[in-house]
Amino acid sequence: MINLSRDIHSLTDFKRNTAEFLQRIKQTKHPLILTVNGKAELVVQDAESYQKLLDAAELLETLKGIKLGLEQMDKGQGQKAQDFFNELFNKIDSSP
């Protein structure tokens, strides 16, 4: 979670104290928001936390796809699994 009083700093301050900020980011696992002319411009985050964020986003997309598929099944849309695999194997068998 971002703490507005602790995790938002100017880019100039970050440049002056880079080592200190990087150490804090690694310890807290909190992203750091950097401002330019008082406006948020950049986010700096440790690699492990960023990877977790990417993994969570990928999981969310997967769950959305599953939910959509289930909704389509409930509406009678889609294709039976056996029909799909028969069609797939026919395409594979007929390809050069």
N, C-alpha and C positions, 0 to 999 in steps of 0.2 A: 504494500500500500504506500502511496506517495504521501509524504509529510510536507505540506506546503512551506512550512517555516524552515525545514532542514534540507529538502531535496531540490530546491530551485535556486540556481545561482547564475551569475552572469558568465558569459564565455570568457571575459577578461579575467575574472576571479579563478576560473578553471585553469586557464593558461598559466597563471601565476603560481597556482598550488596544485598542479596536476598530480604529483605523487601522493599528496595527502588525500585528494578526492578519489583517486583510483583505489587506495587502500580502504577508504570508507565504503566504496561501492562493493569491493570484494567481501568485506566483513558483513555488511548489512544486507547484501543482495538486493538493495533498493536501487531503482534507476535514478539517475540524476538528470534533471531538466535544466538545460542551459538556455539563457536568454541573450538576445542581441537587441540593444536599444529597448530593454524592458519587455520584449515580446518573446515568448517561448519559440525556440528555433530548432533545438536538438535534444535528443535523449541519449544518454550514455548509460550502458548497462553491461554487467559482466556476462561473459559468454554462456555460462551455465544457466543463468536465469533466462537469457534470451532463448536458448534451446528449449527450455521448459515452456516458454511462451509459444514458440513455434509448434511444439508437440501438442499443447492444449488447443491451439487453433486448428491443427489437423484433425484432432479427435472430434472437435465440434463440427467440422465439415462432414466427417464420416457419419456422425450421429444425425445430422440434418439429412443426409442422403438416405439413411435407413428409415428415418421418419417419413420422408417423402415416398419411399417405396411402399411402406406399410399403408400410407394413406391411399396410394394408387391401388393397392390390392383391395382395400376396403371398398373402393369405388368400382371394382371389377375391371380395372385397367391393368395393363401389363400382359405378361406372357407366362404360361406355366413353365416351370424349370425344365421339365422333360422336353417340351417343345423347343425351348431355347437351346438345350444341349444337342438335340437332334439336328437343328438348323446349323449350329456351330460346327459339329462334326461333318456335316455334309459340305460346308464351305471349305473345311480343312482338306477333306478327301478330294474335292474337285479343284483345289488350287494346284498350279504347276510345280 
